Amino acid sequence: MSSVSATKTPPSGLSGRRGVVVKGASGYQSEQGSDYQPGVSAETVGSQVIWLGLMTLPPGKRTKAHVHELHETALYMMSGDVLELWTGDELEHCNRVQPGDYIYIPANVLHVAVNRGATPAVFVGSRNEATAQESVAMRPEMDARVP
């Protein structure tokens, strides 16, 4: 089995060149409105370039219009009902996402996710920015474009 190493100074309790197992950690609500549970991040293991964790959008909720200026996002929908993903400069594109689907959102692409279903939409997510406080830029003037 290969070992994972971090060249950045890891959080307290992690040192040296070795692999790290991260137990489920406490989550937080992102500024855009989804619930994040980081697994691998700068804060949990000293990662320099990746974030990997769970993202949940509760039933009947939606994110606020936003872009991630510095990172790409990749998601895999694990469970939930159909989710709407609105993207584009005017949020003019709507894709229906269901369990088993993958999502890719490039850096600086405006988006809103809407969970009109009755169960939480749960995703495994990864991005190429390691910090919990990601490079999110809110676009409140665009919120009303998504019904």
C-alpha positions in Angstrom: 0.0 0.0 0.0 1.4 3.4 -0.9 1.8 6.2 1.5 0.4 9.7 1.2 2.5 12.6 2.2 1.9 16.3 2.8 4.7 18.8 2.3 2.9 21.6 4.0 3.0 21.7 7.8 0.0 19.6 8.8 -2.6 20.5 11.5 -1.6 19.7 15.1 -1.3 16.0 15.7 -0.1 15.3 12.1 3.6 15.3 11.3 6.1 13.6 9.1 5.7 11.9 5.8 2.9 9.3 6.2 -0.6 8.5 5.1 -3.5 9.9 7.1 -6.9 8.5 7.9 -9.5 11.1 8.6 -12.4 10.2 10.7 -15.8 11.9 10.1 -15.4 15.5 11.2 -17.8 18.2 12.1 -19.2 20.0 9.2 -20.2 23.5 8.4 -22.7 25.4 6.3 -21.1 27.1 3.3 -21.8 30.7 2.5 -23.7 29.6 -0.6 -26.0 27.4 1.6 -25.0 23.8 1.3 -23.7 21.7 4.2 -20.1 20.6 3.9 -18.3 17.8 5.7 -14.6 18.0 4.9 -12.6 14.8 4.8 -9.3 15.8 3.1 -8.5 19.5 3.3 -5.8 21.9 4.3 -7.4 22.1 7.8 -7.8 18.3 8.3 -4.6 16.9 6.9 -2.5 19.8 5.5 -3.5 19.2 1.9 -2.1 21.8 -0.4 -4.2 21.3 -3.6 -7.3 19.1 -3.0 -10.4 19.1 -1.0 -12.5 16.0 -0.7 -15.6 15.6 1.3 -19.4 15.3 1.5 -21.8 18.0 0.4 -25.5 17.9 1.3 -28.4 20.1 0.1 -31.4 19.6 2.4 -34.8 18.9 0.9 -36.6 22.0 -0.3 -33.4 24.1 -0.1 -31.3 25.8 -2.7 -27.9 27.4 -2.9 -27.4 31.1 -3.5 -26.0 32.1 -6.9 -22.2 32.0 -6.8 -19.0 31.2 -8.6 -15.8 29.6 -7.4 -13.1 31.9 -8.7 -10.1 29.6 -8.2 -11.2 26.0 -8.4 -12.9 23.4 -10.5 -15.5 21.2 -8.8 -16.3 17.6 -9.4 -19.3 15.9 -7.7 -20.9 12.5 -7.6 -24.5 12.3 -6.5 -24.8 9.4 -4.0 -28.4 9.8 -2.9 -31.5 12.0 -2.9 -34.2 12.8 -5.4 -33.7 14.7 -8.7 -31.7 17.9 -8.2 -31.7 20.9 -10.5 -28.3 22.4 -11.4 -28.6 25.9 -13.0 -25.5 27.2 -14.8 -24.4 29.8 -17.3 -23.8 33.6 -17.3 -27.5 34.2 -16.9 -28.3 30.9 -15.2 -30.0 29.9 -18.4 -29.1 26.2 -18.4 -30.9 23.7 -16.2 -29.7 20.1 -15.8 -31.5 17.4 -13.9 -29.1 15.4 -11.7 -30.0 12.1 -10.0 -28.1 9.5 -7.9 -25.3 8.0 -9.9 -24.6 11.1 -12.0 -21.4 13.1 -12.0 -21.2 16.9 -12.2 -18.3 19.1 -13.4 -18.3 22.8 -12.7 -15.4 24.8 -14.1 -13.9 27.7 -12.3 -15.8 31.0 -12.6 -19.0 29.3 -13.8 -22.1 30.8 -12.2 -24.4 28.1 -10.7 -27.3 27.4 -8.4 -28.4 24.0 -7.1 -32.1 23.4 -6.2 -33.4 20.4 -4.2 -37.1 20.4 -4.8 -37.3 16.8 -3.5 -38.3 15.3 -0.2 -34.9 13.9 0.8 -31.4 15.3 1.2 -29.2 15.4 -1.9 -25.9 14.0 -0.9 -22.7 14.3 -3.0 -19.1 13.2 -2.7 -17.2 16.3 -3.9 -13.7 17.2 -4.8 -12.0 20.5 -5.8 -8.6 21.7 -6.6 -8.5 24.2 -3.7 -7.7 22.7 -0.3 -9.1 25.2 2.2 -12.5 25.1 3.9 -13.1 28.7 3.1 -12.9 28.4 -0.6 -12.7 31.1 -3.2 -16.5 31.6 -3.4 -17.9 34.9 -4.9 -21.6 35.4 -4.2 -23.8 36.9 -6.9 -27.0 37.9 -5.1 -28.2 39.9 -8.1 -28.7 36.6 -9.9 -30.7 34.7 -7.3 -34.1 35.6 -8.6 -33.3 34.2 -12.1 -33.8 30.6 -10.7 -37.5 29.9 -10.0 
